[in-house]
Amino acid sequence: MSKPSSTSFEKDSPDISNHEDEDPVVRIPVWTGIALRLALFFYTDASSFFKHRVETSTPVTSWKRFQEGLHLFQHGLPPYDGGVYHQAPLLLAVFNFLPPILIPFLFVALDYWIARGLVEIASYKRKTLQEEVWPEPTLKPTLLAPPPLEEESDEEETETPNQETAGLNRDAHTEQIKEAPKGDTLIPPWLVDDPATLLPKKRPKATKKTPSQPQDVTRPVDALLQAEDIGSIYLLNPFSVMTCLAQSTLLFTILAVIHGLRFAIRGNRSLSMLCIAIAAYLSLYPAMMIAPAVLILARNSHVGISKEMRTSLPLFIGYAVALLGLSYLLIGSWQFLESTYGVILFVPDLTPNIGLFWYFFIEMFDQFRTFFLCVFQILVFIFVVPVSMVFKNHPLFVAFLLTAIMAIFKSYPSLGDTALYLTFLSMNRELFKYMRHSFLVFSALFFASVLGPLFYYLWLYAGSGNANFFYAITLVFALAQVILITDTGFAMARREWDRLNPDLRTKRVELIHR
Amino acid sequence: MAWTNLVLTTILGLLLALHAAAAPEESYDEKLKLTQFKDGKVLAEFYFTRFISPSAVKKAKDNHYTLLPRSIGEIIQSFGVKELHLTFTQGTWNHEKWGYSPLSAPGGVQLWSWFETANVDSQWKGLTHALAGLFCASLNFIDQSATAEPLLSFRTNGTVTSASELTESNSPQLRYGSLPREAVCTENLTPWVKLLPCQTKAGIASLFNAYRLFDGNFHSMGTHLRPICTDAMCEQRGIEFVQTLAVVLDPMRLDNRKDWSLQTIFERKLDSACPVAENTQIVVTVPETSGFTFRPSPPDVKQDGKGHTIATYPIHRETPKNMDVGITWSNPTVNHTIDRTHSYIRANRYLTGYGGERGGLSVDLYNYRSSAIPVTYFESIPWILKLYLHTLKVETSVNKSTAVVGDIFFQPAIDRGRPSVLEMQLTLPPNSTTTISIEFDKAFVKYTEHPPDANRGFDIGAAVISLRADEGEQNTRIYTETLLISLPTPDFSMPYNVITLTCTLIALFFGSMFNLLTRRFEPLTIKR
């Protein structure tokens, strides 16, 4: 019986220490990702291969272009007086004194730090999930029960205190199923195929002795995420492996974004704003990440968001100005502004990537170029405020949405951006069962990832395809991501509605304008 | 009153004689150099040289022109041009077989000019547009994105700077541009011929037969303008205006014989000298000392000590009409061997790599002499190729690579703004092959930036190798091949489709997000 098992799971869910032993998933430690990277760096040519791939190296993150900038810088030539180098000046200072042999290690270390930061963020997420308040329904919540599991063995093996009620409810449930088309109640799918209900038999007996909470059958059961898993998910994500091997300087941006959130979680406002400022300084778009950081800070320090904003924003601006000032001192002119942020905003370099800009602006009529540039760039930034307002209780979900929007609609996206938001997505495991299109989305992402390089090859090397092939794939990739974002957004909204409306959890709902 | 007439005439005659004796204000010479190579090909070099004295230059400023064409004079004045070299070329000069000639030029159009004005860039733009109109060529496509400023190559041929000028702030500035793609044809020849004082009515220009001129292995017509000092301190400067035309014709192709004459190669004969010309001469050079006869026998034959026989025919007004100059060989064998003593430096430029994304550019520089030779390598690459300076490699076949490279000047390209310029001082080791290689990424350009025949590709202008003038001559320049690069093309029929599809996606995203952020869940009430 599923219901009893789910309730037993529910009981011990706040008990973190026990849970670690219970989860049957084999844990993959973080260092496997590190070992994989080092092996690929030193025993294969993967690094030089990915350095040249448009999927991982964009004009604003490419290692080859960075080398060119560094070469010019080291030989006393102005690196920004040309059309090749578009990366931030302070990166030059970082690599100026670094021996070349250490560079692969540095990039692996960057990924490791990113993973550590993600683990800390994930444990915060885990904490907030546990602290989440689910109001009790005022009505008796036995109107409906989850359907029985298919396996009969479950029923026999699991012995729970609530077996009686479960048995009773089972009959009610079968009636319910018959009535469902007529009535206004239904069994929500996230209660039907709740993954937690599939895992009851391996549960040790000890957990049953933990003090039980008041039972609420209408509350979905969340498999608690393991913080370490998030680090492993990031490090073993092929997209992030490729980005690391390509030595994309995007990793610095990701590291800064992650640490901006990490320090916000620790309540360190100054360091958090410094990291977000660095991320914004490196690639402009992550300035948006100030929103989730401020939400987290406000939550931690129990002050109003607007008050938190008033203290954080000046810090952010101060740090950003200081970074730009340092760059000016390093380069000796303001030329870098045009060559870095100008390129990100005005997109003069139309090298293909997985984003939407390149083909659009290759084909765009000259007289409409400015208009569409404005539209595209505004589209990226326009959702910061509304998303932060709607999901202000879920700052990490805001972080996910913003990183995802950036990854799709920034001017030079790469797979590293995708890897980042997919990791944030994996932290929101409680939403998966609310999602409606995950099969479509992940199939499309998979097929686009496979067909993208093939079609690119057909276009540029074999000559048997044209630019439309690769464009179509980038379009599919973007479409899948758009559906993923909206689907996840819907899932979060639905879950919030369920949480805050205990009495209506089993009712049919529809989206309406207020 | 007969005596007064006589006196007046005498005075007038005296005045004219005095005037003429004082200094020739302007002079005009014509020269045709015909050189036969060992492989039988004949190079015809036409020189139309005008010297404009400082006083005539001053008159020209008051719109008083005699020999200097007014169109050229106005260009000099309005754009502050000090020196100007413009060549229209078709074909590639074969340095290996034909040696070095001052008239060798890279394929297409090459223009370089020294300016003496403050705002050089706008003057350069004006100059290219004016010359485009004058020569009926697309010179106006030499915009900022195709203009280079060489630092080491293209030193002035004329005496541009006096010592006092070097200290001035507006020291002369150089601009260089080339259009490797320009197809040179009669529509460029006609306006060029119009600048000649006798046009094609008389003088050596009467040999111009467009069918023959454009039928050769190499064709290049040039317009060169340079200042000439007329006094020791270089306070006074005149202008030398030279129009040149070089054409390599192949008599072997016509009847498989080395024999040739003006009649066979141009299908024209020389009628008369141009009356304006002070000197007109035809010089015939043969790379042999015996085995041939000049027709007609020349008044002046000499050997130059390098195995060449040079015959000179002065042309006067008295020269009989229908004059034909040529050579008859008693030894009809053709020698295709390459003489390295005259062409001791050779350069080959080629592309490496494959695919539409990136590639490499390599130049092989051969030095066949047993002494090290200093050269200057100049390359101006359009911005569509993004060069990576850190991949620049210079390797020599002999193991002296450290001493090969002297100064390197590199200017990275700016997209749609300016080309990459690479200039290097090299010392080529004796009997060696030096390879310069650099990698590039191909740019993905807007669909409007592709030429109408997009899949043909983009031309990359020739690289220039300047040999230092160590033998008391002008700088010798060697030009490499022009290259053809195919850039990845978009689908040119797609603009509307792309705009529609991408905007649909964006609308989908915006609509869904807008929905998500503005709407709320409400329980559904079903009315029964």
Chai-1 contact restraints between the chains, C-beta under 6 A:
chainA,res_idxA,chainB,res_idxB,connection_type,confidence,min_distance_angstrom,max_distance_angstrom,comment,restraint_id
A,Q67,B,H390,contact,1.0,0.0,6.0,A-B,restraint_1
A,E68,B,Y388,contact,1.0,0.0,6.0,A-B,restraint_2
A,E68,B,H390,contact,1.0,0.0,6.0,A-B,restraint_3
A,H71,B,L389,contact,1.0,0.0,6.0,A-B,restraint_4
A,H71,B,H390,contact,1.0,0.0,6.0,A-B,restraint_5
A,G82,B,P412,contact,1.0,0.0,6.0,A-B,restraint_6
A,G83,B,A413,contact,1.0,0.0,6.0,A-B,restraint_7
A,G83,B,I414,contact,1.0,0.0,6.0,A-B,restraint_8
A,G83,B,D415,contact,1.0,0.0,6.0,A-B,restraint_9
A,V84,B,K386,contact,1.0,0.0,6.0,A-B,restraint_10
A,V84,B,P412,contact,1.0,0.0,6.0,A-B,restraint_11
A,D184,B,I526,contact,1.0,0.0,6.0,A-B,restraint_12
A,P348,B,D415,contact,1.0,0.0,6.0,A-B,restraint_13
A,L350,B,F444,contact,1.0,0.0,6.0,A-B,restraint_14
A,T351,B,F444,contact,1.0,0.0,6.0,A-B,restraint_15
A,L356,B,T502,contact,1.0,0.0,6.0,A-B,restraint_16
A,Y359,B,V498,contact,1.0,0.0,6.0,A-B,restraint_17
A,F360,B,V498,contact,1.0,0.0,6.0,A-B,restraint_18
A,F360,B,T502,contact,1.0,0.0,6.0,A-B,restraint_19
A,I362,B,K446,contact,1.0,0.0,6.0,A-B,restraint_20
A,I362,B,Y447,contact,1.0,0.0,6.0,A-B,restraint_21
A,I362,B,P490,contact,1.0,0.0,6.0,A-B,restraint_22
A,E363,B,Y447,contact,1.0,0.0,6.0,A-B,restraint_23
A,E363,B,M494,contact,1.0,0.0,6.0,A-B,restraint_24
A,E363,B,P495,contact,1.0,0.0,6.0,A-B,restraint_25
A,E363,B,V498,contact,1.0,0.0,6.0,A-B,restraint_26
A,P386,B,L517,contact,1.0,0.0,6.0,A-B,restraint_27
A,V390,B,L517,contact,1.0,0.0,6.0,A-B,restraint_28
A,L460,B,G355,contact,1.0,0.0,6.0,A-B,restraint_29
A,L460,B,G356,contact,1.0,0.0,6.0,A-B,restraint_30
A,L460,B,E357,contact,1.0,0.0,6.0,A-B,restraint_31
A,L460,B,P488,contact,1.0,0.0,6.0,A-B,restraint_32
A,Y461,B,G355,contact,1.0,0.0,6.0,A-B,restraint_33
A,N466,B,D491,contact,1.0,0.0,6.0,A-B,restraint_34
A,A467,B,P490,contact,1.0,0.0,6.0,A-B,restraint_35
A,A467,B,D491,contact,1.0,0.0,6.0,A-B,restraint_36
A,N468,B,D491,contact,1.0,0.0,6.0,A-B,restraint_37
A,A478,B,L505,contact,1.0,0.0,6.0,A-B,restraint_38
A,L479,B,L505,contact,1.0,0.0,6.0,A-B,restraint_39
A,V482,B,F509,contact,1.0,0.0,6.0,A-B,restraint_40
A,T486,B,S512,contact,1.0,0.0,6.0,A-B,restraint_41
A,G489,B,L516,contact,1.0,0.0,6.0,A-B,restraint_42
A,W497,B,F521,contact,1.0,0.0,6.0,A-B,restraint_43
A,L504,B,P523,contact,1.0,0.0,6.0,A-B,restraint_44
A,K507,B,P523,contact,1.0,0.0,6.0,A-B,restraint_45
A,R508,B,L524,contact,1.0,0.0,6.0,A-B,restraint_46
A,V509,B,F521,contact,1.0,0.0,6.0,A-B,restraint_47
A,V509,B,P523,contact,1.0,0.0,6.0,A-B,restraint_48
A,V509,B,L524,contact,1.0,0.0,6.0,A-B,restraint_49
A,E510,B,L524,contact,1.0,0.0,6.0,A-B,restraint_50
A,L511,B,R519,contact,1.0,0.0,6.0,A-B,restraint_51
A,I512,B,E522,contact,1.0,0.0,6.0,A-B,restraint_52
A,H513,B,R519,contact,1.0,0.0,6.0,A-B,restraint_53
A,R514,B,R520,contact,1.0,0.0,6.0,A-B,restraint_54
